Amino acid sequence: MSNKKQLEMKCFNATQDFINGKLGLKSRKYLRLLLPNEVQVVQSERPDFILADEKETYLLEHFMVDFCYDGQKNNQSESRRAGREINDIFTKFHDPTIGTIKDSDIDEAVSVIESEVNKITNITQKFDYEKYVQAFRRVFFEHYKRVSEYRKNPEVKDENIKVGFLIEFHCDTSLLNAIYNGSIVYLKGARKPFPMTADILNMFKDARDLDFIIISQFDEGVATEARYVTAFEPRNIKRSLELQRISVYDSVYYLDVTKNIKLNVAADHGLR
């Protein structure tokens, strides 16, 4: 299995785990109406997943969106950049013969890792709401224009087909506030979901050739488990918002605070 396919499956499994174990009952029932739990899963190309149960076939296209890109010139996801750099650090300092970092390399490794952690932690200082919307729109409609192509996948024989997106969304919600009807809304807690805004919701409303859209949120940087999952029906947005109690904001912004993290490494150098 290619690295790309491994990452797609990782996102899919993390999304299913969150829906099954951490989502509230009402929201879980709604998501399972759109995407049943007991499905046969086949990885494919265009779309990335072909899911089937006894009644229908679900064509699911996965792609990633980042809350912060490094500008219009490079238009590069900060999460992808961070993931590559963390992997490079591991490759450079990890000694497979001892399963950890050599004592002689520990000081340099701590310094490099500390720098990278602070870089990830302070990505929010690069956030620009308009650029976020532009990047989201570009990636979203690049995939949306292929919906008819997904439906023609030769591996699909079923006539009862639903087509959806699985959007892997990387974000940081610490120090995040929103604007609602022109007033500031102070969002407390780093584990809150990234707020839905009217600009993004309107994209979904316009994507009426899709049956559903699932957004699976992950922490910025090195993603492990999903931290929140929501779903939307482009042809019935009102139902999506009501059943999941989703508020729609005008825009979002971050407080201008720079964080500085210092690593404390135990004497036995238990940094792995």
Secondary structure by P-SEA (a helix, b strand, c coil): ccaaaaaaaaaaaaaaaaaaccccaaaaaaaaaacccbbbbbbbccccbbbbcccbbbbbbbbccccccccccccccaaaaaaaaaaaaaaaccccccccccccaaaaaaaaaaaaaaaaaaccccccaaaaaaaaaaaaaaaaaaaaaaaacccccccbbbbbbbcbbbbbcccbbbbcccbbbbbccccccccccaaaaaaaaacccccbbbbbbbcccccccccbbbbbccccaaaaaaaabbbbbccccccbbbbbbbbbbccccccc
